[in-house]
């Protein structure tokens, strides 16, 4: 199946009020597990690779895996560069076949974020590439296990949440196709019970009229997901729980398996764990049978 536009995938999710999972894949095993789950559940899916994961798998190497596997999949797949912080990484990703990019300008001033995001949209539009922007900042505490360097107290800082009125201006001035919003989720393992500002999320959705994206999706409960989707979320980024559960599964099986074990045993355990975790979230997000 040809790779599908992320813009089209999210427009359908927005119209039918479900969310599409965006799953970080840093190797072939993760990619296989994600796509097998999507095929079995008849769900659209977004494969992504984050710039901060280049140290594990360089973009030049992972791009061939993601693009080739996506083209061979029997489910609608878009391929996104996640949390692209540099212009060079975004241009490389497009060159290597990614049909969507997220520019993370959350550390910039509002005006600089608008300026750089707008320039990326201008280029991407000429190439049929969807663009996701971010306004506000989804926290990345250092104890959360998601490459975070910020003090753990950042999870309580509501000044980082997306300002609804600024969001309207940001969407209008940049022309982005999707907007990442901060409303109480965090990257990595949750250090405290999440308190989602659903009223803020609902207002942003009502006045921006663009698909909204949740980052820091791991660790929420079923009600958190359903409430977030009902209030405007159309895309949910998901990585931490997959990576954590695969490692836990391999550790448990290694500790409880007598006799010789081989690398391919670990590989198959990982694929199956990724698949089951993605299957579970596809059903939670409501994207099953939407392909």
N, C-alpha and C positions, 0 to 999 in steps of 0.2 A: 504494500500500500504506500502511495506517495506520502511524504512528510506533510502534515497539515498545519495551516496557519494557526498560531496561538490566538490571534485575534478572533478567528472564527470559532475556535474551541470555547473561548471564554464568553463570546456573545451568546452561544447556545446555553451555556451554564447559567448565565445571567438571566436569560429569558425564561428558562425552565426551573430556576431557583434550586440549583444544586451546585456543588463545587468540584473542581477538577484537582486531583493531586499532582503536585509538582515534586518529583522525587530526585534527589541528588544521587548520581551514580558515579562512583570513582573507579570502577573496574567492570570487567565483563560479567562477573558473577552478580553484581548488583543490577546491572542492566538486564540480564536474563530474568532475574526474579521479578523485576518490575514489569517487564513486558509480558511475561507469561501470565502474571496476575491480571493485567489489563485485557489480554486476549480471552482468558477464561471468564472474566466478569463482563466482557463486552463493554469496556469503558474507555473513553478517551483518556489520555495521560500526557503529562509533560515531563520529559527527561531533562535534567539539568546538571550542570557542572559549575561549581563556584570558583571564582578566581582564587580564593583562599585555599582551595584544594589542589591548586597547580603543583604544590610541593609534593603531593602524593602521586598524582598522575598529571603530567604536563598536558596542556591543551592539544598540542600537536599529536599526542598519542591517543587520548581519550576520544577525540573528535571522530576518528575513523570507526571506533567501536560504536559510538552513539548513532552516528549517521547511518552506518550500514545495518545495524540492528533495527533502527527505526523504520528504515525502508522495507525491511523484510517482515515487519510486524503485521499482524492481522487486526490491528486496532488503530484508531487515529492517534498519531503521535506528533507532538511538536518538540523542538529541541532548543533549550534556553541556556544562555550564559547567565548564571546566577551571581548576584552581587559583583557585577563588573565595576571595579573602581577606576580602572585606567582605560583611556581611549584606545591604547594599543591592543589590550586584551579584547575589547569589544570588536574592533575591526578584524582581528585575527579570527575570532569566533565566527563572524559572518563569512569570512573567506573560507573557513573550514566546513561550512555547511550548516551552521546553526541558523534557524529561521526566526529566532527571538533572542533579545538581549535585555537584561535588567541593568540599568545604570544606577548604582547606589551612590547618590550624592548627599546622603543623609548627614555627613560630617561637614558639609559645606554651608555657607550662608544661603539664605533663601534665594537671593538674586543670582549667586554663582551656580546654585543647583538648577535654577531655571535656565540659565544661559547654556550650561553644558548639556543638560538633558535635551533642550530644544535642538542643539546642533546634532546630537546623535539621532534624534527623530528625523531630522531633515535628511540625513544620509540614509537611514534605515528605510524610509518611505520610498526612496528611489530603487531599493533592492527587494521590496516586498517583505521586509523584516519587521516583526512586531516589537514594540518597546514598552518595557515596564519601568516606571520611575518610583522613587520613594520620597515621601515627605513625612517629617517626624523621624524618629529613630527607634527601631526595635532593639532593645538592650541586648548586650552580649557579655554577661558577667563572667569573670575569670574562673569561677568555680563551676560553671555550667558545662564545661567540656566541649565548647563550640568555638575554639580558637579565640575565646574572649580574653581581653586584657584589662577590662574595666572593673572597678571595685564592685563587689556584690550588692552594695546598697543601691546601685543604679536601677535595680528592678522596682524601686519604689518612687522613682523620679517621674512624676506625671508631666513635667515640663517637656519631656521628650515625645509626648503623644501628639498625634497629628491634629493641627488646628483646622477645623472644618472650613472656615472662610479662606484661609490660605490655600487649602486643597483645591477649592474652586478656581482660584487664580492660577495655581500651578498647572492644573489640567488644561485650562484654556490657553495659557501662554506656551506650553510645551507641545501639546498635541499628542501626548502619550496614549497608548492603547489600554494600559492597566496601571493601577496605582497601589503600591504597597503602603499600608497604613499602620500606625502604631496606636494600639488601644488596650495594651495590657499584656500582650504575649512577650516572650523572651526567647532568644536563641539558646539552644542547648537544654540541659536538664533543669527543670524548674526547682528553684531553691525555696520557694514558698508557694502556697496555693494561689493560682492566678485569679486576679480580679479584673474581669474584662469590662471595659467601658462601652457597653452595647449602645447606650444612648448616643454617644459620640459617633460610633460606627454608623448607626442608622442615619444620623444627620448628614454625615459625609456622603453616604450613598444617595440620599435624597437630592442633594444639591450639586453633586459632581456628575452623576449619571454616566459613570465609567466603571468597568469591572474592578472590584477591589480585591486586594491580595493580602493574605495572612502569612507572615513569616513567624517562625517559632511555633509551628503547629504541633510538634511532639509534646506529649505530656498533658494535653487537655482531655477532658472526659467527653462522653457522647453528647451530653447536654450542651457543653461549651461549643462543640462543633455545630450542632443544629441551630443554636441561638445565633452564632456568628454568621452562618449561611443565611438564616432568615433575615438578618439585619444588613446583608449586602455583600458578604464574602463569596467570591466566585472561584478563587484559586487558593489552595493551601499548600505551602511549602513544607516538606516533611523529610527529615534525614536522621535526626538524633536517635529516635527510638529504633529505627531499622538497624543502624550501625551498632547500637548497644545490644539489641536482642540477638543479632547474629553472633557477636562476640561471646555473649553469655551462653548461647546454644553450643558453640564450638567448645567452650571451656567445660561445660557440663558433660558433653559427650566424651571429651578426652579423658575426663576424670572417671567416667563410668564405663569405658570400653576396654575390655581385656584384649590381649593379643596385639598384633601389629596393626598400625594405622598408617595411612598414606595421605599425601597432600590432596589427592583427588577426593578422599573422604571428607576432608574439611571443606573443600570447594562445594560439594553437593549439599552438605549441611547448610552452608551459607546461602546458596541459591534458594533452597526450600524455605529457609527462615525469611529471607527477603520477600519471597512470593506470598507467604502467608500473612506477613505484616501489611503488605500492600493490598492484598485482597480484603483484609479487615477494614482498612481505611477507605478503600473505594466504596464499600457498603456504608460506612459512616458518613461519607461525604455525599452519598446519593448519586454517584456517577455510574453505577452499575446499570447495564442495559441501556446506556445512552449513546453507544457507538453506532 
